[in-house]
Amino acid sequence: MTKEPVWYDRQIETCSFIWKCMLHTFLCKEISPKIICFLRKRKNSSFICILFVLFFFFSCTTPEEKGVKAIKIESAKTYIETLAHDSLEGRRAYTESSLKAADYIAGCLRDMGITPYKDSYFQDFKTKDSKVYENGMEYHLIPPGEMVRNVIGIIEGKDTSNYVIVGAHYDHLGKSGNQLEDSIYNGADDNASGVSAVLQIANAFIASGEKPLNTVIFAFWDAEEMGLIGSKCFVKSFEDIKRVQFYLNLDMIGRDNKDSSSQVAVVYSYTIMDQEQFFNDKIEKYRLNLEIVRDKDSINQNFTYNFFSRYENVSKDFSMFNQNSDHAPFDKKNVSFLLFTSGLHRDYHELTDHAEMINWEKLTDITKLSFITLYKFANIEM
């Protein structure tokens, strides 16, 4: 039997080695440093060059994967620590601190290359009187004639006739009237966490390198704490709301449940088919440490907050996460919606809702799943 030459054995060895590295890259989504070292030692081999080209061909990521890879814990920390800083004084609607927060968000969109909505990132409204009733007393949450400012960016799709929207409210409660050492409602989870996710999702669409099929709107609502005023004004002013095919709402997505650090609640309208298998497949593919909870009330840490008693004309039979966040105005116009939330906790609407309480890994994983979900609806032919 004729013995194969030494160069043949070496090329078989090379082929086997690079194939293992390709498999590593496909599974782990990163280039093995071993292959770089290995190839430097082999010179003047066209065979190795061909394998190297094949290696990069097979290691190419999809637009969705590129977007997911762009979502970082470091970015989440930067956004939340900025928005929840004492210098923004709790981001209460119609105050100077709220306008500063709006400027910051618009600047982030501008730096990413996100186009402003209708020639401006700002959508301003003058408020009407916002009344609430509690214990038989009338309160005015926001005086008439004050300015409410939504911040909105847009990526135009291949089909400009249909829209999908992702949104989160950026306002919070401002400052306490009590002369306390800590008098600022920083609102790190409520809802700087949601804002950070929408900003990262916008950047992920840019990083995907592919224009979506449908037009995507990135919305940051003002005056949610005053009765969903920002999102209501947007829905009312939108030319043809029937062209909005899907709304994704992100509200309080950064904290742990009392029993688990991985649970996230998902609430969606009856117009959307069951997404549970889709979520589970993506969680497994991207190795996200998340557990989808369908019973939205089970993750509220046994914490009871009689939220709806504060609002006139709102049924107390509704769950808080059913109708008292910014998906509600869309739902009332029969727009399909989906909400991600990690639920209520004891720092909810308290002075202690600080950035150091955020579970950064969980927040980042929810942001990734949110991007994947929006990316799906942004590329469905309506």
N, C-alpha and C positions, 0 to 999 in steps of 0.2 A: 504493500500500500504506500502510495506517495504521501509524504509528510507535507502538510501545508507550511508555507514560508512563515517566518516570524512576524513579518508585517501584517499577514492575514490575521494571526492571533491577536495582534495589538489592535487592529481595527474592530474585530469582534468585541474585544474588551471595551474599546471606546464607545461602540454602539450601545452596548449593554449599560455602560455607566451613564451616558447622556439620556438614554431612555428612562432610567430611574430618576434622573434629575427632572426630566419633563413631567413625569408622573407626580413628583413632589410639588412642582410648580402648579400643576392643575389642581391638586388637592388642597394645597396650602396657600395658593394665590401669591406666591413670592418666588423670586429667582434664587435657586440654591447657590450659595457662595462657592460651593465645591466645584461647580462646573466652570466658573471663571478661572480658578486656580488650575484646573485640569487642562483647559484649553491653552493657557499660556505656556504650558510645558510641551505642547504638540505644535510644531511649526511646519509650514509648507505642505499641508495636507488638504487637498480639495475635498476629500471625503469628509473630513471633520467640519469643513466650512458648510457643506451641504447639511450635515446634521445640526449644526448651529442655527442655520436658517429654519430648519424644520422645528427646532426647539422653540424659537420665538414665534413661529406660526401657531404651534399648538398652545403656547402660553398666552396668546392674545385674549383679553377679557372682553366681555360684552359691554354695551353701554350701561346696562343696569349695574353690572359689577364695578365698572369704573365709578359710577355715582356712589355706590355703597362705600367703596374704598376712600372716597373723599371726605366722609363723615368722621370727625375726630373728636375725642374727649377734650383735647386742648382747645378746640374752637368753642365747644359748649361752655367750658369754664370761662373763656374770655367774654363771651356774650352775657352769660348770667351774672358774673361778678361785676360787670359794667352796669347792667340794668338794675341790679339789686344793691348797688352801692348807695351809701348814705347821701352822696352828693345829688342823687336824683329824687330824694325825699319822698319815695313811695309812689311816684308816677301817677298821682291823682289826676283824673281827667280835668281839662280846661285850666290847668296850672302851668307855670313856667317849667316845672320839672317834667311834666308830660310832654311839652314841646321839645325839650332837650332830648328826651328819650326818642321821640319821633325823628329828630334830626340824626341821631345816632343810627337808628335802623335804616333810614334812607341812605346814609353814608355807606353802610355795609352793602346795601344793594347796588349802589353806584360802583363801589370798588370791585364787586363781582362781575359787573357788566350786565346786570339785569336792567332791562328797559323800564322807564317809568310808565305808569298807567295814565293814559290820556295826557301826555306831555308833562306830567308832574307826578312825583311820588306821593304827594299829599292830596287827600280828598277831604275837604273841609265842609262842615255843616254848622249851621246855627241851631242851637237846641231849643226845643219847646220845654215847657215846665215838666219835670219828671217827678211825679208824686208817688209816695208809698204810704202805706197805712200799717201801723203796728200798735197793738194794744189800744185801739181806738183813737190813736193820735195820728195826725197828718204830718209827714215829713217831706221836704223838698231835697231830693238827692243832688240835683243839679239845677241851678237857676236858669230861667229862659234867656235866650240871647247869647249864651256862652258858645265858644267855638269848640267843636269836637273834630279831631284830626285823625283819620285813618291814613296808614302808610301802605301803598300798594305798588307792586312791581309786576312785570308780565314778560313771559316768553311766548312769542307768537308761534303757533303750530303750523304744520303743513296745511291743515284744515282750519281756517280761521272762523268757521261758522259755529264751532262748538268750544265750550270752555270747561276746564276743571279747575277747582280752587282749593288751596290749602290755606288755613288761617289760624291765628291765635291772637288773643287780646293781649295788649302790652300795658294797659293801665292797671293800677292797683288802688290802694286805699289812702295813700298819702301819709299824713302825720297824725299822731294821736293828739287829742286836745289836752291830755293830762301832761303835766310837767314831770315827765319821767326821764331817767338817765338815757333810756333807749325809747324814743318816741316815734320812730319811723317804721312803717309797715313796708319792709323791703320787698316782699313778694317774690322771693327767689323761685319757689315752685309755682306760685300763683301770680303771674304766669310767665315769668322770665324763662322758665323751662320750655314752655310751648313756643315762645318767640325764638329761642335759640334753635329749636328744631326746624322751624320754618326757614330761618336763615340758612341753616345747613342743607336743607332740602333744595333751596334755590341754587346754592353752590353746587350741589350734587348733579342737578340737571345740566349746569354748565360743564361740569367735569365729565359727564357722560359722552360729550362730544357729538351728540345726535339731536337733531331738532325733533321735538315730540310731534305726534300726529295732531293732537288737539292743543289749543292754546291753554297755557297754564298761568294762573294768576296767584301771586303770593301776597296774602293780605294780613295786615296787622291792625287789629281793631282797637279803637279807643272807646272808653266809657262802657265797657262790658259790666263793670261793677255797679254802674248806675242804671242798669236795666237793658243791656245788650244794644245800646244806642248806636254804636258805630256800625255793627253788622246789620241792624235794622235799616239804617240810612242807606247803606250800600245796596241792599236787596231792593229797597223801594226805588232807588235811583237808577238801577240797572235797566238798560233799554229793553231787553227781552230776556227775562229770567229763565225762560224755557230753553235757552241756549246753554245754560249751565247744567251740565250733565252729572256733575259730582262735586260734593264739598267734603273736604277732610278737615276735621276740627281737632286741635291739639290743646288740651287744657289740663294743666297740672300733671306732668308726666315724669317727675323726678324723684319721687319718694318711695319708700318701702311699705309694703303691707305688714301688719303685725305678725303674720305667720310665714311670710315669704318675701325674699328680696327680688323675686323674678316675676311676680304677677302683674299683669296689665289688663285693664278692662277694655273691652271693645263694645261699643253700642252702635248699631247701624239701622237704617230705615228698612222697612219691609220691601222696598223697591230693589234692594240689592240682594242678590243670591247669597246663600251661606258662604262665607269666606274662610271658614275654619280650616279646611284642608289646605287652602292656599297659604294661610298664615303658617301652619305647621310645616309645610314643605319649605318655605323660605327660612323659617327659624332653623330648620335642620341644615339647609344648604349653607347658610352664612354663620352657623354656629352661634346663634344669638341666645343668650341666657334669659329667655322669656317664657312665661306660661300665660296663655290666653285665658282670661276669665270671662265667661258669658254672663254670669250673674253680677251685674254692675254694683249691687249693694253689698256684696260679700267682701269687698276689699276696703271698706271704709273704716277699718280699725275699731269697730264698735263705737264709732264716734258719731253722735247724733247732733245735727245742726238744723234747726227748724227754719230753713232758708226761705221756703215759699210763703210763709206767713207774712213776710215783709212786703210782698208784692200784690198789688191789686190786680184782679182779673186773671190770676194764675191758680190753677187747681192744685190743692194740697195733695191730691192723689198721685201727682206725677213724681217720679224720682228726680232728684236734683240734676243728674246727668242726662235725663231724658229731654228736658225742655229749658233748662236754665243755664245754657251756655250758647255760644255763638252759632251752633248749627240750627238752633230753633227757628230763626227767621227763614232759613233755607227750607227747612222741613215744612213750614207752613205754606210755602210756595211749591210744594211737591218736588223739591230737588232732592235727589238721593244723597244721603250723608253717611259719614262714618266718624265716630269719635274714639280717640285713644285717650285714656287717663289712667294714672296710677292710683287715683282715689283720694279721699279726704284723709286728714291726719290731724293731730292735736295742735299743730302750728298753723292750721288753716285760718286765715284772717286774724292772725295774731302777730305781735311784734317779733316773734321768734322764727318767722319763716325766712331763714338766712341761707346763704349759698353753701355754707359748710355742712348743711343737713342733706344736701343733694346726694343721691346715689349716682355717681357720674357714669359708671359702666351701664347701669340700667337705662339711664336717660339716653345714652348714645345708642344702645340697642333698639330702644323704642323709636328713636329718630331714624335709624336704618330701616326698620320695618315700615315706618310711615312713608319714607321715600319710595320703597319698593311698591307699596300699595298705590301711592299716587302715580308712580311711573306706569303701573299697570293700566290705570284708568285713563292716563294721558295718552296712551297708545292703543286704546280700543276704538275701533271704527264704530261711531255712533249711528 
